[in-house]
Amino acid sequence: MKGYEVFRVDRHHAGMPSDERFADELEKRGILIVTIEDALVLAAVRKYISWLNNGPSEPIASLNYVKPVIAEIQQQPWPAEYREHLREKLIQYVKLWQRTGKEGGNQSMGWREIVDPGPF
């Protein structure tokens, strides 16, 4: 997801065999691309909420990170309007994060505002 600090893709992680295997697995299982996109957005929202609340977690560096999120979405599908709501929240959290001027996962952020993610 270009432009979002929450996803870290560099030459050390790009094309990792585990990600390629997982992508193949998703394709074989017939997982819709919209489900994968939803999982990436939800994972990003959760990551930004963690950072905004001074969480020390690192950026998402592997597609395997969203594996449980995909399962969660499959178990409890969303209403169509929730997809747009979640994307709007992601944009909101990205803007909040950018205002901090910090990089992902840095515990010395100094940001004290607690972000309420609303119902998920």
MARDO-869868 format. One record per atom (N, C-alpha, C): residue in three letters; x, z, y. Coordinates in steps of 0.1 Angstrom, whole numbers, plus 5000, padded with zeros to 4 digits. Layout:
AlaXZY;...
//
This chain:
Met500950004988;Met500050005000;Met500950005012;Lys501249885017;Lys502149875028;Lys501649945040;Gly502550015047;Gly502250085059;Gly501850225057;Tyr501850275045;Tyr501450415042;Tyr502750475036;Glu503150585043;Glu504350655038;Glu504150725025;Val502950745021;Val502650815009;Val503150744996;Phe503350614997;Phe503850534986;Phe505250494989;Arg506150534980;Arg507550494982;Arg507950394971;Val508250274976;Val508750164967;Val510050124972;Asp511050144964;Asp512350094968;Asp512950024956;Arg514149974957;Arg514749904946;Arg515049984934;His515050114935;His515350194924;His514050224916;His512850204922;His511650234916;His510850104913;Ala510950004922;Ala510149884920;Ala510449814907;Gly509349784900;Gly509449714887;Gly509949804876;Met509649934877;Met510050024867;Met509349984854;Pro510049994843;Pro509449954830;Pro508150034827;Ser508150164831;Ser506950244828;Ser505850194836;Asp506050154849;Asp504950104857;Asp504449964851;Glu505349884847;Glu504949754841;Glu504149784828;Arg504549874820;Arg503749904808;Arg502449964811;Phe502350044821;Phe501050104825;Phe500149994831;Ala500749904839;Ala499949794844;Ala499349704833;Asp500249684823;Asp499749604811;Asp498649674804;Glu498849804803;Glu497849894796;Glu496449884803;Leu496549894817;Leu495349884825;Leu494649754823;Glu495449644822;Glu494849514821;Glu494249494807;Lys494849544796;Lys494349534783;Lys493049614781;Arg493049734788;Arg491849814788;Arg490649764796;Gly490949654804;Gly489949594812;Gly489549674825;Ile490449754829;Ile490249834841;Ile490149744853;Leu489049754860;Leu488849664872;Leu489849694883;Ile490249594890;Ile491149614901;Ile490649704912;Val489249704914;Val488649784924;Val488849934920;Thr488849964907;Thr489050104902;Thr490450144905;Ile491450054903;Ile492850084906;Ile493050104921;Glu492450024929;Glu492550034943;Glu491950164948;Asp490750204942;Asp490150324946;Asp490950444942;Ala491650434931;Ala492550544926;Ala493750554935;Leu494250444940;Leu495350454949;Leu494950514962;Val493850474967;Val493350534980;Val493050674979;Leu492350724968;Leu492150864966;Leu493450944965;Ala494350894957;Ala495650954956;Ala496350974969;Ala496250864977;Ala496950864990;Ala496250964999;Val494950974999;Val494151075007;Val494651215003;Arg494651234990;Arg495051374986;Arg496451404990;Lys497351304989;Lys498751334993;Lys498851365008;Tyr498151285016;Tyr498251315030;Tyr497651455034;Ile496551485027;Ile496051625029;Ile497051725026;Ser497751705015;Ser498751805010;Ser499851815021;Trp500351705026;Trp501351705036;Trp500851765049;Leu499651735053;Leu499151785066;Leu498951935065;Asn498851985053;Asn498752135050;Asn500052195046;Asn501152125050;Asn502452175047;Asn502852175033;Gly502252085025;Gly502652075011;Gly503952005009;Pro504852055000;Pro506151994998;Pro506251874989;Ser505151814985;Ser505251704975;Ser505851584980;Glu506551504971;Glu507151384974;Glu506151264975;Pro506551154981;Pro505751034981;Pro505450994967;Ile504450914965;Ile504050864952;Ile505050744949;Ala505750754938;Ala506750664935;Ala506550584922;Ser505450614916;Ser505150544903;Ser503650524901;Leu503350414896;Leu501950384893;Leu501350484883;Asn502150544875;Asn501650644865;Asn500950764873;Tyr501350784885;Tyr500750894893;Tyr499250884893;Val498750764894;Val497250754895;Val496550744882;Lys497250754871;Lys496550754858;Lys495450854857;Pro495650984860;Pro494551074859;Pro493451044869;Val493850994880;Val492850964891;Val491950844886;Ile492450744879;Ile491650644874;Ile490650694863;Ala491150784855;Ala490250844845;Ala489150924852;Glu489550994863;Glu488551074870;Glu487450984876;Ile487850874882;Ile486950774887;Ile486050714877;Gln486650684865;Gln485850624854;Gln484750724849;Gln485150854849;Gln484250954844;Gln483050984853;Gln483350964866;Gln482350994876;Gln482450884887;Pro481750764884;Pro481850654894;Pro481250694907;Trp481750624917;Trp481250664931;Trp480150564935;Pro479350614945;Pro478450524951;Pro479250434960;Ala478650314962;Ala479350214970;Ala479850254983;Glu478950334990;Glu479350375004;Glu480550475004;Tyr480750544993;Tyr481850644993;Tyr483250574994;Arg483350454988;Arg484550374989;Arg484950355004;Glu484050315012;Glu484350295026;Glu484650425033;His483950535030;His484150665035;His485550705033;Leu486050685020;Leu487350735016;Leu488450655024;Arg488250525025;Arg489150445033;Arg489250485047;Glu488150525053;Glu488150575067;Glu488850705068;Lys488650795058;Lys489450915058;Lys490950895057;Leu491350795049;Leu492750765047;Leu493350725061;Ile492650635068;Ile493050595081;Ile493250715090;Gln492250805090;Gln492250925098;Gln493451005095;Tyr493751025082;Tyr494851115078;Tyr496151055081;Val496250915080;Val497550845083;Val497850875098;Lys496750855106;Lys496950875121;Lys497451015124;Leu496751115118;Leu497151255119;Leu498551275115;Trp498951215104;Trp500351235099;Trp501351175108;Gln501051055113;Gln501950985122;Gln502151065135;Arg501151135139;Arg501251225151;Arg502251335149;Thr502451375137;Thr503451485134;Thr504851435136;Gly505051305134;Gly506451255135;Gly507351285124;Lys506751345113;Lys507551385101;Lys507451285090;Glu508351305080;Glu508351225068;Glu507751295057;Gly507251225047;Gly506451285036;Gly507251395029;Gly506451505026;Gly506951615018;Gly507951705024;Asn508151695037;Asn509151785043;Asn508551915046;Gln509052025040;Gln508452155042;Gln508752215056;Ser509652165063;Ser509952215076;Ser509152135087;Met507952085083;Met507152005092;Met506752085105;Gly506352205103;Gly505852285115;Gly504452255118;Trp503752165111;Trp502452135114;Trp501552235108;Arg500652295116;Arg499852415112;Arg498352385110;Glu497952265115;Glu496452235114;Glu496152215099;Ile495052285095;Ile494652275081;Ile493552155081;Val493752065072;Val492851955071;Val491851975060;Asp490551965064;Asp489451975054;Asp489151835049;Pro489351805036;Pro489151675031;Pro487651645030;Gly486751735031;Gly485351715029;Gly485051705014;Pro483851665011;Pro483551664996;Pro484251544989;Phe484751574978;Phe485351464970;Phe484551454957;
//
